[in-house]
């Protein structure tokens, strides 16, 4: 389903989290946890794409 789109999906989630933080919907500690999780997910997606040669 997300074949070839995982990195874009992660970037979209990061953008939404940044918007939520700017609007005050997330506290700073929640935002930092989210950034760590999404950063890890993005790196895993990138590694997967490089391994497959996409």
PQR file of N, CA, C, O and H, with PARSE charges and radii, in Angstrom:
ATOM      1  N   UNK A   1       0.817  -1.195   0.000 -0.4000 1.5000
ATOM      2  CA  UNK A   1       0.000   0.000   0.000 -0.0000 2.0000
ATOM      3  C   UNK A   1       0.862   1.261   0.000  0.5500 1.7000
ATOM      4  O   UNK A   1       0.648   2.162  -0.811 -0.5500 1.4000
ATOM      5  N   UNK A   2       1.822   1.323   0.896 -0.4000 1.5000
ATOM      6  CA  UNK A   2       2.678   2.512   0.971 -0.0000 2.0000
ATOM      7  C   UNK A   2       3.972   2.344   0.188  0.5500 1.7000
ATOM      8  O   UNK A   2       4.920   3.105   0.379 -0.5500 1.4000
ATOM      9  H   UNK A   2       1.996   0.591   1.554  0.4000 1.0000
ATOM     10  N   UNK A   3       4.013   1.370  -0.674 -0.4000 1.5000
ATOM     11  CA  UNK A   3       5.231   1.097  -1.433 -0.0000 2.0000
ATOM     12  C   UNK A   3       5.697   2.343  -2.183  0.5500 1.7000
ATOM     13  O   UNK A   3       4.992   2.868  -3.045 -0.5500 1.4000
ATOM     14  H   UNK A   3       3.243   0.751  -0.829  0.4000 1.0000
ATOM     15  N   UNK A   4       6.885   2.799  -1.841 -0.4000 1.5000
ATOM     16  CA  UNK A   4       7.448   3.975  -2.500 -0.0000 2.0000
ATOM     17  C   UNK A   4       6.966   5.300  -1.942  0.5500 1.7000
ATOM     18  O   UNK A   4       7.340   6.355  -2.454 -0.5500 1.4000
ATOM     19  H   UNK A   4       7.457   2.373  -1.140  0.4000 1.0000
ATOM     20  N   UNK A   5       6.155   5.267  -0.916 -0.4000 1.5000
ATOM     21  CA  UNK A   5       5.587   6.502  -0.380 -0.0000 2.0000
ATOM     22  C   UNK A   5       5.819   6.679   1.114  0.5500 1.7000
ATOM     23  O   UNK A   5       5.309   7.628   1.709 -0.5500 1.4000
ATOM     24  H   UNK A   5       5.851   4.410  -0.500  0.4000 1.0000
ATOM     25  N   UNK A   6       6.575   5.785   1.724 -0.4000 1.5000
ATOM     26  CA  UNK A   6       6.770   5.844   3.172 -0.0000 2.0000
ATOM     27  C   UNK A   6       7.510   7.108   3.609  0.5500 1.7000
ATOM     28  O   UNK A   6       7.182   7.687   4.644 -0.5500 1.4000
ATOM     29  H   UNK A   6       6.989   5.014   1.241  0.4000 1.0000
ATOM     30  N   UNK A   7       8.496   7.535   2.839 -0.4000 1.5000
ATOM     31  CA  UNK A   7       9.242   8.744   3.194 -0.0000 2.0000
ATOM     32  C   UNK A   7       8.346   9.972   3.108  0.5500 1.7000
ATOM     33  O   UNK A   7       8.401  10.854   3.965 -0.5500 1.4000
ATOM     34  H   UNK A   7       8.763   7.064   1.998  0.4000 1.0000
ATOM     35  N   UNK A   8       7.515  10.024   2.060 -0.4000 1.5000
ATOM     36  CA  UNK A   8       6.586  11.146   1.925 -0.0000 2.0000
ATOM     37  C   UNK A   8       5.564  11.156   3.053  0.5500 1.7000
ATOM     38  O   UNK A   8       5.214  12.217   3.570 -0.5500 1.4000
ATOM     39  H   UNK A   8       7.470   9.308   1.364  0.4000 1.0000
ATOM     40  N   UNK A   9       5.091   9.988   3.431 -0.4000 1.5000
ATOM     41  CA  UNK A   9       4.135   9.864   4.530 -0.0000 2.0000
ATOM     42  C   UNK A   9       4.742  10.372   5.840  0.5500 1.7000
ATOM     43  O   UNK A   9       4.093  11.086   6.605 -0.5500 1.4000
ATOM     44  H   UNK A   9       5.375   9.126   3.012  0.4000 1.0000
ATOM     45  N   UNK A  10       5.986   9.994   6.080 -0.4000 1.5000
ATOM     46  CA  UNK A  10       6.684  10.446   7.286 -0.0000 2.0000
ATOM     47  C   UNK A  10       6.857  11.959   7.272  0.5500 1.7000
ATOM     48  O   UNK A  10       6.660  12.617   8.294 -0.5500 1.4000
ATOM     49  H   UNK A  10       6.514   9.415   5.458  0.4000 1.0000
ATOM     50  N   UNK A  11       7.220  12.509   6.131 -0.4000 1.5000
ATOM     51  CA  UNK A  11       7.380  13.962   6.018 -0.0000 2.0000
ATOM     52  C   UNK A  11       6.054  14.679   6.266  0.5500 1.7000
ATOM     53  O   UNK A  11       6.030  15.733   6.902 -0.5500 1.4000
ATOM     54  H   UNK A  11       7.380  11.975   5.301  0.4000 1.0000
ATOM     55  N   UNK A  12       4.964  14.122   5.773 -0.4000 1.5000
ATOM     56  CA  UNK A  12       3.646  14.712   6.011 -0.0000 2.0000
ATOM     57  C   UNK A  12       3.302  14.693   7.496  0.5500 1.7000
ATOM     58  O   UNK A  12       2.789  15.679   8.026 -0.5500 1.4000
ATOM     59  H   UNK A  12       4.984  13.266   5.256  0.4000 1.0000
ATOM     60  N   UNK A  13       3.581  13.580   8.169 -0.4000 1.5000
ATOM     61  CA  UNK A  13       3.312  13.504   9.607 -0.0000 2.0000
ATOM     62  C   UNK A  13       4.147  14.526  10.381  0.5500 1.7000
ATOM     63  O   UNK A  13       3.657  15.148  11.324 -0.5500 1.4000
ATOM     64  H   UNK A  13       3.998  12.780   7.739  0.4000 1.0000
ATOM     65  N   UNK A  14       5.400  14.694   9.981 -0.4000 1.5000
ATOM     66  CA  UNK A  14       6.247  15.698  10.633 -0.0000 2.0000
ATOM     67  C   UNK A  14       5.704  17.105  10.412  0.5500 1.7000
ATOM     68  O   UNK A  14       5.715  17.931  11.325 -0.5500 1.4000
ATOM     69  H   UNK A  14       5.798  14.189   9.215  0.4000 1.0000
ATOM     70  N   UNK A  15       5.232  17.372   9.209 -0.4000 1.5000
ATOM     71  CA  UNK A  15       4.647  18.683   8.924 -0.0000 2.0000
ATOM     72  C   UNK A  15       3.397  18.920   9.772  0.5500 1.7000
ATOM     73  O   UNK A  15       3.194  20.018  10.291 -0.5500 1.4000
ATOM     74  H   UNK A  15       5.223  16.701   8.467  0.4000 1.0000
ATOM     75  N   UNK A  16       2.569  17.897   9.910 -0.4000 1.5000
ATOM     76  CA  UNK A  16       1.364  18.026  10.737 -0.0000 2.0000
ATOM     77  C   UNK A  16       1.712  18.230  12.206  0.5500 1.7000
ATOM     78  O   UNK A  16       1.058  19.008  12.901 -0.5500 1.4000
ATOM     79  H   UNK A  16       2.734  17.006   9.488  0.4000 1.0000
ATOM     80  N   UNK A  17       2.739  17.533  12.677 -0.4000 1.5000
ATOM     81  CA  UNK A  17       3.169  17.702  14.063 -0.0000 2.0000
ATOM     82  C   UNK A  17       3.707  19.108  14.299  0.5500 1.7000
ATOM     83  O   UNK A  17       3.456  19.702  15.348 -0.5500 1.4000
ATOM     84  H   UNK A  17       3.270  16.902  12.113  0.4000 1.0000
ATOM     85  N   UNK A  18       4.438  19.637  13.338 -0.4000 1.5000
ATOM     86  CA  UNK A  18       4.964  20.994  13.454 -0.0000 2.0000
ATOM     87  C   UNK A  18       3.822  22.003  13.486  0.5500 1.7000
ATOM     88  O   UNK A  18       3.851  22.960  14.261 -0.5500 1.4000
ATOM     89  H   UNK A  18       4.642  19.155  12.486  0.4000 1.0000
ATOM     90  N   UNK A  19       2.824  21.787  12.648 -0.4000 1.5000
ATOM     91  CA  UNK A  19       1.649  22.659  12.653 -0.0000 2.0000
ATOM     92  C   UNK A  19       0.925  22.575  13.999  0.5500 1.7000
ATOM     93  O   UNK A  19       0.532  23.596  14.565 -0.5500 1.4000
ATOM     94  H   UNK A  19       2.800  21.010  12.019  0.4000 1.0000
ATOM     95  N   UNK A  20       0.753  21.352  14.505 -0.4000 1.5000
ATOM     96  CA  UNK A  20       0.075  21.168  15.791 -0.0000 2.0000
ATOM     97  C   UNK A  20       0.849  21.851  16.918  0.5500 1.7000
ATOM     98  O   UNK A  20       0.244  22.427  17.822 -0.5500 1.4000
ATOM     99  H   UNK A  20       1.073  20.523  14.045  0.4000 1.0000
ATOM    100  N   UNK A  21       2.171  21.789  16.870 -0.4000 1.5000
ATOM    101  CA  UNK A  21       2.995  22.466  17.891 -0.0000 2.0000
ATOM    102  C   UNK A  21       2.851  23.976  17.776  0.5500 1.7000
ATOM    103  O   UNK A  21       2.741  24.669  18.787 -0.5500 1.4000
ATOM    104  H   UNK A  21       2.661  21.321  16.135  0.4000 1.0000
ATOM    105  N   UNK A  22       2.850  24.487  16.556 -0.4000 1.5000
ATOM    106  CA  UNK A  22       2.713  25.936  16.345 -0.0000 2.0000
ATOM    107  C   UNK A  22       1.349  26.438  16.825  0.5500 1.7000
ATOM    108  O   UNK A  22       1.233  27.570  17.294 -0.5500 1.4000
ATOM    109  H   UNK A  22       2.939  23.924  15.734  0.4000 1.0000
ATOM    110  N   UNK A  23       0.326  25.603  16.708 -0.4000 1.5000
ATOM    111  CA  UNK A  23      -1.011  25.988  17.146 -0.0000 2.0000
ATOM    112  C   UNK A  23      -1.204  25.807  18.654  0.5500 1.7000
ATOM    113  O   UNK A  23      -2.220  26.223  19.209 -0.5500 1.4000
ATOM    114  H   UNK A  23       0.420  24.683  16.327  0.4000 1.0000
ATOM    115  N   UNK A  24      -0.229  25.188  19.306 -0.4000 1.5000
ATOM    116  CA  UNK A  24      -0.326  24.984  20.743 -0.0000 2.0000
ATOM    117  C   UNK A  24      -1.066  23.721  21.132  0.5500 1.7000
ATOM    118  O   UNK A  24      -1.409  23.543  22.301 -0.5500 1.4000
ATOM    119  H   UNK A  24       0.597  24.850  18.856  0.4000 1.0000
ATOM    120  N   UNK A  25      -1.318  22.842  20.177 -0.4000 1.5000
ATOM    121  CA  UNK A  25      -2.044  21.608  20.457 -0.0000 2.0000
ATOM    122  C   UNK A  25      -1.145  20.545  21.066  0.5500 1.7000
ATOM    123  O   UNK A  25      -1.639  19.613  21.700 -0.5500 1.4000
ATOM    124  H   UNK A  25      -1.039  22.987  19.228  0.4000 1.0000
ATOM    125  N   UNK A  26       0.172  20.667  20.884 -0.4000 1.5000
ATOM    126  CA  UNK A  26       1.141  19.736  21.461 -0.0000 2.0000
ATOM    127  C   UNK A  26       2.073  20.489  22.384  0.5500 1.7000
ATOM    128  O   UNK A  26       2.459  21.625  22.107 -0.5500 1.4000
ATOM    129  H   UNK A  26       0.573  21.424  20.369  0.4000 1.0000
ATOM    130  N   UNK A  27       2.429  19.853  23.478 -0.4000 1.5000
ATOM    131  CA  UNK A  27       3.444  20.408  24.367 -0.0000 2.0000
ATOM    132  C   UNK A  27       4.812  20.109  23.778  0.5500 1.7000
ATOM    133  O   UNK A  27       4.946  19.232  22.925 -0.5500 1.4000
ATOM    134  H   UNK A  27       2.116  18.931  23.703  0.4000 1.0000
ATOM    135  N   UNK A  28       5.825  20.832  24.225 -0.4000 1.5000
ATOM    136  CA  UNK A  28       7.170  20.666  23.680 -0.0000 2.0000
ATOM    137  C   UNK A  28       7.696  19.245  23.862  0.5500 1.7000
ATOM    138  O   UNK A  28       8.308  18.692  22.948 -0.5500 1.4000
ATOM    139  H   UNK A  28       5.716  21.545  24.918  0.4000 1.0000
ATOM    140  N   UNK A  29       7.465  18.649  25.030 -0.4000 1.5000
ATOM    141  CA  UNK A  29       7.970  17.285  25.248 -0.0000 2.0000
ATOM    142  C   UNK A  29       7.260  16.271  24.352  0.5500 1.7000
ATOM    143  O   UNK A  29       7.890  15.325  23.880 -0.5500 1.4000
ATOM    144  H   UNK A  29       6.967  19.097  25.772  0.4000 1.0000
ATOM    145  N   UNK A  30       5.964  16.451  24.111 -0.4000 1.5000
ATOM    146  CA  UNK A  30       5.233  15.584  23.196 -0.0000 2.0000
ATOM    147  C   UNK A  30       5.777  15.731  21.771  0.5500 1.7000
ATOM    148  O   UNK A  30       5.951  14.746  21.053 -0.5500 1.4000
ATOM    149  H   UNK A  30       5.452  17.220  24.494  0.4000 1.0000
ATOM    150  N   UNK A  31       6.036  16.960  21.386 -0.4000 1.5000
ATOM    151  CA  UNK A  31       6.560  17.248  20.054 -0.0000 2.0000
ATOM    152  C   UNK A  31       7.926  16.595  19.849  0.5500 1.7000
ATOM    153  O   UNK A  31       8.191  16.026  18.790 -0.5500 1.4000
ATOM    154  H   UNK A  31       5.894  17.760  21.970  0.4000 1.0000
ATOM    155  N   UNK A  32       8.786  16.676  20.852 -0.4000 1.5000
ATOM    156  CA  UNK A  32      10.119  16.078  20.743 -0.0000 2.0000
ATOM    157  C   UNK A  32      10.052  14.560  20.643  0.5500 1.7000
ATOM    158  O   UNK A  32      10.823  13.958  19.896 -0.5500 1.4000
ATOM    159  H   UNK A  32       8.571  17.138  21.712  0.4000 1.0000
ATOM    160  N   UNK A  33       9.149  13.937  21.379 -0.4000 1.5000
ATOM    161  CA  UNK A  33       8.961  12.489  21.276 -0.0000 2.0000
ATOM    162  C   UNK A  33       8.503  12.134  19.863  0.5500 1.7000
ATOM    163  O   UNK A  33       9.013  11.193  19.256 -0.5500 1.4000
ATOM    164  H   UNK A  33       8.523  14.426  21.986  0.4000 1.0000
ATOM    165  N   UNK A  34       7.549  12.884  19.354 -0.4000 1.5000
ATOM    166  CA  UNK A  34       7.032  12.643  18.005 -0.0000 2.0000
ATOM    167  C   UNK A  34       8.131  12.810  16.961  0.5500 1.7000
ATOM    168  O   UNK A  34       8.232  12.012  16.028 -0.5500 1.4000
ATOM    169  H   UNK A  34       7.134  13.649  19.848  0.4000 1.0000
ATOM    170  N   UNK A  35       8.957  13.847  17.116 -0.4000 1.5000
ATOM    171  CA  UNK A  35      10.061  14.056  16.177 -0.0000 2.0000
ATOM    172  C   UNK A  35      11.027  12.878  16.186  0.5500 1.7000
ATOM    173  O   UNK A  35      11.488  12.442  15.131 -0.5500 1.4000
ATOM    174  H   UNK A  35       8.876  14.495  17.874  0.4000 1.0000
ATOM    175  N   UNK A  36      11.327  12.373  17.351 -0.4000 1.5000
ATOM    176  CA  UNK A  36      12.220  11.218  17.443 -0.0000 2.0000
ATOM    177  C   UNK A  36      11.651   9.991  16.764  0.5500 1.7000
ATOM    178  O   UNK A  36      12.355   9.289  16.038 -0.5500 1.4000
ATOM    179  H   UNK A  36      10.953  12.727  18.208  0.4000 1.0000
ATOM    180  N   UNK A  37      10.380   9.734  17.000 -0.4000 1.5000
ATOM    181  CA  UNK A  37       9.741   8.572  16.385 -0.0000 2.0000
ATOM    182  C   UNK A  37       9.657   8.710  14.867  0.5500 1.7000
ATOM    183  O   UNK A  37       9.962   7.767  14.137 -0.5500 1.4000
ATOM    184  H   UNK A  37       9.808  10.304  17.590  0.4000 1.0000
ATOM    185  N   UNK A  38       9.247   9.875  14.398 -0.4000 1.5000
ATOM    186  CA  UNK A  38       9.111  10.079  12.957 -0.0000 2.0000
ATOM    187  C   UNK A  38      10.470  10.139  12.260  0.5500 1.7000
ATOM    188  O   UNK A  38      10.602   9.708  11.115 -0.5500 1.4000
ATOM    189  H   UNK A  38       9.000  10.641  14.991  0.4000 1.0000
ATOM    190  N   UNK A  39      11.463  10.664  12.940 -0.4000 1.5000
ATOM    191  CA  UNK A  39      12.804  10.677  12.373 -0.0000 2.0000
ATOM    192  C   UNK A  39      13.318   9.262  12.174  0.5500 1.7000
ATOM    193  O   UNK A  39      13.914   8.952  11.143 -0.5500 1.4000
ATOM    194  H   UNK A  39      11.356  11.015  13.870  0.4000 1.0000
ATOM    195  N   UNK A  40      13.087   8.407  13.157 -0.4000 1.5000
ATOM    196  CA  UNK A  40      13.482   7.003  13.048 -0.0000 2.0000
ATOM    197  C   UNK A  40      12.716   6.308  11.923  0.5500 1.7000
ATOM    198  O   UNK A  40      13.284   5.523  11.163 -0.5500 1.4000
ATOM    199  H   UNK A  40      12.603   8.660  13.994  0.4000 1.0000
ATOM    200  N   UNK A  41      11.438   6.602  11.829 -0.4000 1.5000
ATOM    201  CA  UNK A  41      10.621   5.999  10.775 -0.0000 2.0000
ATOM    202  C   UNK A  41      11.092   6.456   9.392  0.5500 1.7000
ATOM    203  O   UNK A  41      11.144   5.661   8.454 -0.5500 1.4000
ATOM    204  H   UNK A  41      10.977   7.240  12.445  0.4000 1.0000
ATOM    205  N   UNK A  42      11.429   7.724   9.276 -0.4000 1.5000
ATOM    206  CA  UNK A  42      11.916   8.242   8.003 -0.0000 2.0000
ATOM    207  C   UNK A  42      13.231   7.621   7.589  0.5500 1.7000
ATOM    208  O   UNK A  42      13.431   7.300   6.417 -0.5500 1.4000
ATOM    209  H   UNK A  42      11.386   8.370  10.038  0.4000 1.0000
ATOM    210  N   UNK A  43      14.135   7.448   8.550 -0.4000 1.5000
ATOM    211  CA  UNK A  43      15.410   6.803   8.240 -0.0000 2.0000
ATOM    212  C   UNK A  43      15.211   5.347   7.830  0.5500 1.7000
ATOM    213  O   UNK A  43      15.883   4.862   6.919 -0.5500 1.4000
ATOM    214  H   UNK A  43      13.973   7.709   9.501  0.4000 1.0000
ATOM    215  N   UNK A  44      14.302   4.654   8.490 -0.4000 1.5000
ATOM    216  CA  UNK A  44      14.015   3.260   8.127 -0.0000 2.0000
ATOM    217  C   UNK A  44      13.420   3.178   6.720  0.5500 1.7000
ATOM    218  O   UNK A  44      13.763   2.279   5.952 -0.5500 1.4000
ATOM    219  H   UNK A  44      13.756   5.048   9.229  0.4000 1.0000
ATOM    220  N   UNK A  45      12.538   4.107   6.384 -0.4000 1.5000
ATOM    221  CA  UNK A  45      11.944   4.127   5.047 -0.0000 2.0000
ATOM    222  C   UNK A  45      13.003   4.417   3.991  0.5500 1.7000
ATOM    223  O   UNK A  45      13.002   3.805   2.923 -0.5500 1.4000
ATOM    224  H   UNK A  45      12.259   4.838   7.007  0.4000 1.0000
ATOM    225  N   UNK A  46      13.894   5.337   4.282 -0.4000 1.5000
ATOM    226  CA  UNK A  46      14.965   5.653   3.350 -0.0000 2.0000
ATOM    227  C   UNK A  46      15.888   4.457   3.156  0.5500 1.7000
ATOM    228  O   UNK A  46      16.282   4.147   2.032 -0.5500 1.4000
ATOM    229  H   UNK A  46      13.894   5.834   5.149  0.4000 1.0000
ATOM    230  N   UNK A  47      16.229   3.794   4.242 -0.4000 1.5000
ATOM    231  CA  UNK A  47      17.099   2.618   4.157 -0.0000 2.0000
ATOM    232  C   UNK A  47      16.423   1.523   3.351  0.5500 1.7000
ATOM    233  O   UNK A  47      17.078   0.849   2.556 -0.5500 1.4000
ATOM    234  H   UNK A  47      15.909   4.046   5.156  0.4000 1.0000
ATOM    235  N   UNK A  48      15.149   1.339   3.538 -0.4000 1.5000
ATOM    236  CA  UNK A  48      14.393   0.339   2.792 -0.0000 2.0000
ATOM    237  C   UNK A  48      14.415   0.663   1.298  0.5500 1.7000
ATOM    238  O   UNK A  48      14.604  -0.229   0.470 -0.5500 1.4000
ATOM    239  H   UNK A  48      14.616   1.887   4.183  0.4000 1.0000
ATOM    240  N   UNK A  49      14.222   1.931   0.957 -0.4000 1.5000
ATOM    241  CA  UNK A  49      14.218   2.340  -0.447 -0.0000 2.0000
ATOM    242  C   UNK A  49      15.586   2.143  -1.084  0.5500 1.7000
ATOM    243  O   UNK A  49      15.677   1.715  -2.234 -0.5500 1.4000
ATOM    244  H   UNK A  49      14.069   2.655   1.630  0.4000 1.0000
ATOM    245  N   UNK A  50      16.651   2.452  -0.349 -0.4000 1.5000
ATOM    246  CA  UNK A  50      17.988   2.281  -0.891 -0.0000 2.0000
ATOM    247  C   UNK A  50      18.334   0.811  -1.086  0.5500 1.7000
ATOM    248  O   UNK A  50      19.008   0.445  -2.048 -0.5500 1.4000
ATOM    249  H   UNK A  50      16.576   2.800   0.586  0.4000 1.0000
ATOM    250  N   UNK A  51      17.870  -0.026  -0.168 -0.4000 1.5000
ATOM    251  CA  UNK A  51      18.118  -1.457  -0.273 -0.0000 2.0000
ATOM    252  C   UNK A  51      17.425  -2.047  -1.495  0.5500 1.7000
ATOM    253  O   UNK A  51      17.975  -2.921  -2.166 -0.5500 1.4000
ATOM    254  H   UNK A  51      17.322   0.271   0.614  0.4000 1.0000
ATOM    255  N   UNK A  52      16.218  -1.567  -1.782 -0.4000 1.5000
ATOM    256  CA  UNK A  52      15.449  -2.068  -2.917 -0.0000 2.0000
ATOM    257  C   UNK A  52      15.903  -1.458  -4.232  0.5500 1.7000
ATOM    258  O   UNK A  52      15.585  -1.979  -5.301 -0.5500 1.4000
ATOM    259  H   UNK A  52      15.772  -0.857  -1.237  0.4000 1.0000
ATOM    260  N   UNK A  53      16.641  -0.362  -4.163 -0.4000 1.5000
ATOM    261  CA  UNK A  53      17.119   0.285  -5.380 -0.0000 2.0000
ATOM    262  C   UNK A  53      16.062   1.124  -6.066  0.5500 1.7000
ATOM    263  O   UNK A  53      16.102   1.298  -7.284 -0.5500 1.4000
ATOM    264  H   UNK A  53      16.899   0.061  -3.294  0.4000 1.0000
ATOM    265  N   UNK A  54      15.108   1.652  -5.295 -0.4000 1.5000
ATOM    266  CA  UNK A  54      14.038   2.471  -5.873 -0.0000 2.0000
ATOM    267  C   UNK A  54      14.550   3.812  -6.293  0.5500 1.7000
ATOM    268  O   UNK A  54      13.787   4.633  -6.801 -0.5500 1.4000
ATOM    269  H   UNK A  54      15.075   1.511  -4.305  0.4000 1.0000
TER
END
